[in-house]
Amino acid sequence: MKEGNIIQDKSYKFAIRIVGLYKYLISVNREYVLSKQILRSGTSIGANIEEAQGGCSGKDFYNKLSVAYKEARETKYWLRILSDSGYLNKTFFVSMFNDCDEVCRILAQILITLNDK
């Protein structure tokens, strides 16, 4: 990972948290459907950011970051579903949601900046 790249670092750390959440949901709650959804979207954010870094053009870079942003928004949705259906306690939900929201805001600002060029 490129040192000093905030969005890569934050999305990677968030993905690790998502993996931990997935393990918790399947082992403690025996929840397999929603847990798989959040695992896919939550780890996809960083994967798309990594792909963007290897993009062959500016447009490719923008498109991959756009997909990462959409995956982050989807992850926020699954977090809300898990919380409102009683699978996540309030403290854990707020922590995960805030981390995801921060990634969303950073990605949104990057996309805005790229769009202005």
Number of C-alpha atoms within 10 A of each C-alpha: 8 9 7 8 9 12 19 21 15 17 27 21 14 20 22 15 17 21 18 12 18 21 17 15 20 15 11 10 12 11 16 13 10 17 23 15 14 24 21 18 22 29 23 22 32 26 18 22 24 21 15 22 15 12 15 10 10 10 12 15 20 19 16 21 25 20 17 29 25 18 22 27 19 19 27 23 14 20 23 17 14 19 16 13 9 10 19 19 11 12 9 12 18 15 11 20 18 13 17 23 16 16 24 23 13 15 22 17 12 17 17 11 10 13 9 7 5
